[in-house]
Amino acid sequence: MNGHLRVDWRASLSLTGRVLLYLAVPLLLPLVTALLYGEGWMPFLATIVVTTLLGYGLSQLDDDRDIGAREGFLMVASTWLAVALVGTLPYLLAEHGTASTLSWPHVPNALFESMSGFTTTGATVMKNIGVEHHSHALLIWRQLTQWLGGMGIVVLAVAILPELSVGGAQLMDAEAPGPGIEKLTPRIAETARVLWIAYFAFTVLEMALLYGLHLAGFAKEMTLFNAISHGLTTLPTGGFSPEAYSIEVFSAAVQWAIIPFMVVAGTNFALFWGLVRGDPRSLLADEEFRFYTGAMASLTAVVTVVLFVGSSLPGTVGLAGVEQSLRHGLFQVVSIVTTTGYASFDFNGWSMTAQYLLLFGMFLGGSAGSTGGAIKMVRWLVIAKSIKRELFTTVHPEAVKPVRLGGRALDESAIRGIHAFTLLYIALFFLSVVVLMLDAGRIGMELQVLDGMSAIAATIGNVGPGFGAVGPMENYLSFPWTSKFLMVFLMWIGRLEIFPVLVLLTRAYWRS
């Protein structure tokens, strides 16, 4: 302990340093990419050196890295801040990146892009995207940050750092999206490795499929670089693309091929463990999975009808119109609900009905234990069940009726926690919309209310694109730096599910 503090911050930061040391390893990928394409490699070598030195320095703060729940909260929160900060360096140092100098105006942009990458948000401040404007190495670094952040940097650390074998479960609970992570094997480190192996396998499978479509003549634009790039950002529900027009530039075959991988990314990865063990029924028997797929199917049906009847899609009558309406409706609903953030079409041109339906989808989110963000399906399912119980007990006041999930009665404290989280999430959303609108008005920026609402929903929910000024083919560059810092904070707190960050701001956490 340190003085009167009840938190061993040295142990927390020491573990953060260990994670940074390991982060230097994947930085070799953009370095090698730069060498292969004959591009500037110094920004990535410098980032590796800085990351290594900073990681080593922090790791020396404490030799005894046994941690409890308090240290776990601090370690997870500080780790995500630290990786986002060092992640800005390639953008600041690159010869032709988001920013090309270390001057102040570029710092908020670089931090925004880095935090958006690691939290798998997918919102961008890049005005021009593509290999015509940025190096292959910088674009692959941008994609890689999402892949590292998807399953969770701390989950990866638990899988490979032996000193986290004891407190690893607390760290994974603090970091993993959703209310708690299922322990698949007796050892938490083994569980973390199982999750990352599944994540890696699906990523490679998607890369192979996308490039296979290119070789078979169904996807001219899906080169090996694009196949690798999109494989790195689909499974983390990230949404970054090295193409300015996202998935719209690719063929219908590519768009259909990516949809099931987005569905997989929004599914609780623990369910795939059942498939590996020869129990495919565990997937369909899962109540949250049925709710998750049912919600997306219902929303897709409505959006498809809206698009087919009166959208701006070309050819909205006849068989071609049906296929296009279904494809783009399904793609955008799955992309928004799972918080992936890809765009198969510029939905800024869609009817307001379709856009409001997508805005609603931004609050749904993927499953617990998935890489998706937002509020999560399991919370909405529990809220729906608790509302149903309230209606029942209003009519039958003497009845004792627990809320059940997967056949098990939930603790009342867990239900209260889900209600509290959802209420806090929505309150933070509205408060942030007000702050954003005021800040935009301060500099004379014309920002529509729907655009502002979608920008906040897209950043706190780690979705990425919104509507209007922040639409799928637009960017967040025009916002003042104060708004960018607000959205950086929202991406960070949204990825960590609010409470692990807010608890750090309480006196009780540090002193009692």
QUIGI-V158147 format. One record per pair of residues at least 6 apart in sequence whose ideal C-beta (glycine too) atoms are under 7 Angstrom apart, sorted by the first residue. I is the first residue (numbers start at 1). J is the second residue. D is the distance in whole Angstrom. If there is no record, write none. Layout:
# QUIGI-V158147
((I J D) (I J D))
This chain:
# QUIGI-V158147
((1 8 6) (2 8 7) (2 9 6) (2 10 7) (4 511 6) (5 510 6) (6 70 6) (6 510 7) (6 511 6) (6 512 7) (7 70 5) (7 71 6) (7 74 6) (7 510 6) (8 71 5) (9 74 6) (10 61 4) (10 62 4) (11 62 5) (11 64 7) (11 65 5) (11 66 7) (11 67 5) (11 71 5) (12 67 7) (12 71 5) (12 74 4) (12 75 4) (12 78 6) (13 58 5) (13 61 5) (13 78 6) (14 58 6) (14 59 5) (14 61 5) (14 62 4) (14 65 5) (15 65 5) (15 67 7) (15 75 5) (16 58 6) (16 75 6) (16 78 5) (16 79 5) (16 82 5) (17 55 5) (17 56 7) (17 57 7) (17 58 3) (17 59 3) (18 55 7) (18 59 5) (18 161 6) (19 79 5) (19 153 6) (19 157 5) (20 51 5) (20 54 6) (20 55 3) (20 58 7) (20 82 6) (20 86 7) (21 52 6) (21 55 4) (21 56 6) (21 59 6) (22 157 7) (22 160 7) (23 51 6) (23 83 6) (24 48 5) (24 51 5) (24 52 5) (24 55 7) (26 144 6) (26 148 6) (27 44 6) (27 47 6) (27 48 5) (27 51 7) (29 140 6) (29 144 6) (30 44 5) (30 90 7) (30 137 4) (30 140 5) (30 141 4) (30 144 7) (31 41 6) (31 44 4) (31 45 6) (31 48 7) (33 136 5) (33 137 4) (33 140 5) (34 40 6) (34 41 4) (34 44 6) (34 135 7) (34 137 4) (35 41 6) (37 136 5) (37 137 7) (39 135 4) (39 136 6) (39 137 5) (40 95 5) (40 135 7) (43 89 7) (43 90 5) (43 93 4) (43 94 5) (44 90 6) (44 137 6) (46 89 7) (46 93 6) (47 86 7) (47 89 4) (47 90 5) (50 86 6) (50 89 6) (51 86 5) (54 86 7) (65 163 5) (66 166 7) (67 75 6) (67 167 4) (68 167 7) (69 170 5) (70 509 7) (72 167 6) (72 170 4) (72 171 5) (72 174 5) (73 174 6) (73 500 5) (73 503 6) (73 504 6) (74 504 7) (75 171 7) (76 154 5) (76 171 6) (76 174 5) (76 175 5) (76 496 7) (76 500 6) (77 496 6) (77 500 6) (77 501 6) (77 504 6) (79 153 6) (79 154 6) (80 118 7) (80 492 6) (80 495 7) (80 496 7) (81 492 7) (83 118 5) (83 153 6) (84 111 7) (84 114 5) (84 115 4) (84 118 5) (87 114 4) (87 117 6) (87 118 6) (87 145 6) (88 110 4) (88 111 5) (88 114 5) (90 97 7) (90 138 6) (90 141 5) (91 97 5) (91 98 4) (91 99 6) (91 110 4) (91 113 6) (91 114 7) (92 99 6) (92 102 5) (92 106 6) (92 110 5) (94 100 7) (94 135 6) (94 138 5) (96 133 7) (96 134 6) (96 135 6) (97 134 6) (97 138 5) (98 109 5) (98 110 6) (98 113 5) (98 125 6) (98 126 6) (99 106 3) (99 109 6) (99 110 5) (108 481 4) (108 484 4) (108 485 6) (109 125 5) (109 477 7) (111 488 6) (112 125 5) (112 476 7) (112 484 5) (112 487 7) (112 488 6) (113 124 6) (113 125 6) (113 126 7) (114 145 7) (115 488 5) (115 491 5) (115 492 6) (116 122 6) (116 123 5) (116 124 7) (116 491 6) (117 142 6) (117 145 3) (117 146 5) (117 149 7) (117 240 7) (118 145 5) (118 148 7) (118 149 4) (119 149 6) (119 462 5) (119 491 4) (119 492 6) (119 495 4) (120 146 5) (120 149 5) (120 150 5) (120 236 5) (120 237 6) (120 238 4) (120 371 6) (120 462 6) (121 459 6) (121 462 4) (121 463 7) (121 464 5) (121 491 5) (122 238 5) (122 239 3) (122 240 5) (122 341 4) (122 464 3) (123 458 6) (123 459 6) (123 464 5) (123 465 7) (123 476 5) (124 475 5) (124 476 7) (125 475 6) (125 476 5) (125 477 4) (126 475 6) (127 475 6) (127 477 5) (128 244 7) (129 242 7) (129 243 7) (129 244 4) (130 242 7) (130 243 6) (130 244 5) (131 139 7) (131 242 7) (136 225 6) (139 229 7) (139 242 4) (140 229 7) (142 240 6) (143 229 5) (143 232 4) (143 233 5) (143 240 6) (144 232 6) (146 232 6) (146 233 5) (146 236 5) (146 238 3) (146 240 6) (147 203 7) (147 232 4) (147 233 7) (147 236 5) (149 236 6) (150 199 7) (150 235 6) (150 236 2) (150 237 7) (150 238 6) (150 371 4) (151 195 6) (151 196 6) (151 199 5) (151 371 6) (152 175 5) (152 176 6) (154 171 5) (154 172 7) (154 175 4) (155 172 6) (155 175 6) (155 176 7) (155 192 5) (155 195 6) (155 196 7) (156 196 6) (157 164 6) (158 164 5) (158 168 4) (158 171 6) (158 172 6) (158 188 6) (158 189 6) (158 192 4) (159 189 6) (159 192 4) (159 193 4) (159 196 6) (164 171 6) (165 188 7) (165 189 5) (168 188 4) (168 189 6) (168 192 7) (169 183 7) (169 188 5) (172 181 5) (172 188 7) (172 192 7) (173 180 6) (173 181 6) (174 500 5) (175 496 7) (176 369 7) (177 370 7) (177 371 7) (177 372 7) (177 373 6) (177 376 7) (177 497 7) (178 367 7) (178 368 3) (178 369 5) (178 376 5) (178 378 6) (179 368 6) (179 378 6) (179 379 7) (179 418 7) (181 369 6) (182 270 4) (182 369 6) (183 191 6) (184 191 5) (184 194 5) (184 270 6) (184 273 5) (185 191 5) (185 194 7) (194 273 6) (195 269 5) (198 269 5) (198 272 5) (199 235 6) (199 269 7) (202 235 5) (202 261 7) (202 264 6) (203 231 5) (203 232 7) (203 235 5) (206 231 5) (206 234 6) (206 235 7) (206 261 5) (207 227 5) (207 228 6) (207 231 4) (209 257 6) (210 219 7) (210 222 5) (210 227 4) (210 230 6) (210 231 7) (210 254 7) (210 257 6) (211 222 7) (211 224 6) (211 227 4) (213 219 4) (213 222 6) (213 253 6) (213 254 6) (213 257 6) (214 222 4) (214 223 6) (214 227 7) (218 251 6) (218 253 4) (219 250 6) (219 251 5) (219 253 6) (219 254 5) (221 249 6) (221 250 6) (222 250 6) (222 254 6) (226 242 7) (229 242 5) (230 241 7) (233 239 6) (233 240 5) (233 241 7) (234 258 6) (234 261 5) (234 262 6) (234 265 6) (234 340 7) (235 261 7) (235 265 5) (235 371 7) (236 371 5) (237 265 5) (237 266 6) (237 338 5) (237 339 5) (237 340 4) (237 366 7) (237 371 5) (237 372 5) (238 340 7) (239 340 5) (239 341 3) (239 342 5) (239 464 4) (241 247 7) (241 342 7) (243 249 5) (245 473 6) (246 342 5) (246 343 4) (246 472 6) (247 254 7) (247 255 6) (247 258 6) (247 342 5) (247 343 6) (247 344 5) (248 343 6) (248 344 6) (248 345 6) (248 346 7) (252 327 6) (255 327 6) (255 331 6) (255 344 5) (256 327 7) (258 342 7) (259 330 6) (259 331 6) (259 334 6) (262 334 5) (262 335 6) (262 338 5) (262 340 5) (263 334 6) (265 338 6) (265 340 7) (265 370 6) (265 371 5) (265 372 7) (266 292 7) (266 337 7) (266 338 3) (266 366 3) (266 367 6) (266 370 5) (266 372 4) (267 289 6) (267 292 7) (267 367 5) (267 370 6) (268 288 7) (268 289 7) (268 367 4) (268 368 6) (268 369 4) (268 370 6) (269 369 6) (269 370 6) (270 369 5) (271 282 6) (271 283 5) (271 286 6) (271 289 6) (274 282 3) (274 283 6) (275 283 6) (283 289 6) (287 381 7) (287 405 6) (287 406 5) (288 367 5) (288 368 7) (288 377 6) (288 378 5) (288 381 6) (289 367 7) (291 377 6) (291 381 5) (292 367 5) (292 377 4) (295 364 6) (295 377 7) (296 333 6) (296 334 6) (296 337 5) (299 333 5) (299 337 7) (299 357 6) (299 361 6) (300 329 6) (300 330 5) (300 333 5) (302 357 6) (303 329 4) (303 333 6) (303 354 6) (303 357 5) (304 325 5) (304 326 5) (304 329 4) (306 351 6) (306 353 5) (306 354 5) (307 313 6) (307 325 4) (307 328 7) (307 329 5) (307 350 7) (307 354 6) (308 316 6) (308 321 6) (308 322 6) (308 325 4) (310 351 6) (311 350 5) (311 351 6) (311 354 6) (312 349 4) (312 350 6) (313 324 6) (313 325 6) (313 328 7) (315 321 5) (315 324 6) (316 325 7) (328 344 5) (328 345 5) (331 344 4) (332 344 7) (332 347 6) (332 358 6) (333 361 6) (335 341 6) (335 342 5) (336 358 5) (336 361 4) (336 362 6) (336 463 6) (337 361 5) (337 364 5) (338 366 5) (338 372 5) (339 365 6) (339 366 6) (339 372 5) (339 373 4) (339 374 6) (339 461 6) (339 462 5) (339 463 5) (341 463 5) (341 464 3) (341 465 6) (343 465 6) (343 472 3) (346 471 7) (346 472 6) (346 473 5) (347 354 7) (347 355 7) (347 358 6) (347 472 6) (348 467 6) (348 468 6) (348 471 4) (355 467 5) (359 453 7) (359 454 6) (359 457 7) (362 374 6) (362 457 4) (362 458 6) (362 461 5) (362 463 5) (363 374 6) (363 375 6) (363 457 7) (363 461 7) (364 374 6) (364 375 7) (364 377 7) (364 380 7) (365 372 5) (365 373 6) (365 374 3) (365 375 5) (365 376 4) (365 377 6) (365 461 7) (366 372 2) (366 376 7) (366 377 7) (367 376 7) (367 377 5) (367 378 7) (368 376 6) (368 378 5) (373 461 5) (373 462 3) (373 463 7) (373 494 6) (373 495 7) (374 461 4) (374 463 7) (375 422 6) (375 425 6) (379 418 5) (379 421 7) (379 422 6) (382 403 6) (382 405 6) (382 410 7) (382 415 6) (382 418 5) (383 418 7) (383 419 7) (383 422 6) (385 403 5) (386 403 5) (386 415 6) (389 401 5) (389 403 6) (392 399 7) (392 401 6) (393 399 6) (393 401 6) (402 409 4) (402 410 7) (403 410 5) (403 415 6) (404 410 7) (421 498 7) (421 499 7) (424 498 6) (425 498 6) (428 460 7) (429 456 6) (429 457 6) (429 460 6) (432 456 5) (432 460 7) (432 486 7) (432 490 6) (433 452 5) (433 453 5) (433 456 5) (435 486 6) (436 452 5) (436 455 7) (436 456 6) (436 483 6) (436 486 7) (437 447 6) (437 452 5) (439 480 6) (439 482 5) (439 483 5) (440 447 4) (440 452 7) (440 479 7) (440 483 7) (443 480 5) (445 478 7) (447 469 6) (448 468 5) (450 467 6) (450 468 6) (451 466 6) (451 467 6) (451 468 4) (451 469 5) (451 470 6) (454 466 3) (454 467 4) (454 470 6) (455 466 5) (455 470 5) (456 490 7) (457 463 7) (457 466 7) (458 464 6) (458 465 6) (458 466 4) (458 470 7) (459 487 4) (459 490 4) (459 491 5) (459 494 7) (460 490 4) (460 494 4) (461 494 6) (462 491 6) (462 494 5) (462 495 6) (465 471 6) (465 472 4) (469 478 7) (470 476 6) (476 484 7) (476 487 7) (492 501 7) (493 501 5) (503 509 5))
